[in-house]
């Protein structure tokens, strides 16, 4: 059975669904202050909602928060370490995508 922090099922037709701060906390199994700190460290950014004071997060942010939480729990990283790790993982993902594009161009 999967733990609560690993459950994210978002089908493509709902990729533009927004989650409130409370919903994100519930799905990640964490408290509001931890999400606030992750935002402060640049790990994730809420979606801009000019008419609302509340924070909203998209599905990609939710997945990123869960990934950050796994790094914290599994590797015992602090938020600085998590931010750096996610930045490096993002860079690796970008490089892998670039390699795949170049690979397709080969004869």
C-alpha positions in Angstrom: 0.0 0.0 0.0 1.3 3.5 -0.9 1.8 6.1 1.8 -0.2 9.2 1.7 2.7 11.3 0.5 3.1 9.2 -2.6 -0.5 9.4 -3.8 -1.0 11.8 -6.7 -3.3 10.8 -9.4 -4.0 13.6 -11.8 -5.3 12.8 -15.2 -4.4 15.0 -18.2 -7.9 16.5 -18.5 -7.5 17.9 -15.0 -3.9 19.2 -15.4 -5.1 22.8 -14.8 -6.8 22.0 -11.5 -5.6 24.2 -8.7 -5.2 23.1 -5.1 -5.6 25.3 -2.0 -2.8 25.4 0.6 -5.0 23.3 2.8 -5.5 20.7 0.1 -1.8 20.6 -0.6 -1.1 20.1 3.1 -3.6 17.2 3.2 -2.2 15.5 0.1 1.4 15.9 1.3 0.7 15.0 4.9 2.4 18.1 6.2 1.5 21.3 7.9 1.1 24.8 6.5 4.3 26.2 7.9 6.4 23.6 6.1 4.8 24.6 2.8 5.4 28.3 3.6 9.0 27.5 4.2 9.3 25.5 1.0 7.9 28.6 -0.9 10.4 30.8 0.9 13.3 28.5 -0.2 12.1 28.6 -3.8 11.3 24.9 -3.8 7.8 25.6 -5.2 5.8 28.7 -6.1 2.1 29.3 -5.7 0.0 30.2 -8.8 -0.6 33.9 -9.1 -4.2 34.8 -8.3 -4.4 38.6 -8.5 -7.9 38.8 -7.0 -7.4 36.2 -4.2 -5.3 36.4 -1.1 -5.0 32.6 -0.7 -2.3 30.5 -2.2 -3.1 28.0 -4.9 -0.8 25.3 -6.4 -1.0 23.4 -9.7 -0.5 19.7 -10.1 3.1 20.1 -11.0 3.8 22.1 -7.8 2.0 19.3 -5.8 4.2 16.7 -7.3 7.3 18.8 -6.6 6.3 19.3 -3.0 5.9 15.5 -2.6 9.3 15.0 -4.2 10.8 17.5 -1.8 9.2 15.8 1.1 10.6 12.4 0.0 14.1 14.0 -0.1 13.6 15.4 3.4 12.3 12.2 4.8 14.4 9.7 2.9 17.7 11.4 2.8 17.2 13.6 5.9 18.0 16.8 3.9 17.2 20.2 5.3 15.3 22.7 3.1 18.6 24.2 1.6 19.7 20.7 0.6 16.2 19.9 -0.8 16.2 23.1 -2.9 19.7 22.4 -4.3 18.8 18.7 -5.0 15.6 19.6 -6.9 17.5 22.3 -8.9 20.1 19.6 -9.9 17.4 17.0 -10.7 15.6 19.6 -12.8 18.8 20.3 -14.7 19.4 16.5 -15.2 15.8 16.2 -16.5 16.4 19.0 -19.0 19.7 17.5 -20.2 18.0 14.1 -20.6 15.3 15.7 -22.7 17.9 17.5 -24.8 19.8 14.3 -25.3 16.6 12.6 -26.5 15.9 15.3 -29.0 19.5 15.0 -30.3 19.2 11.2 -30.4 16.1 11.5 -32.6 18.0 13.7 -35.1 20.7 11.0 -35.7 20.4 8.9 -38.8 
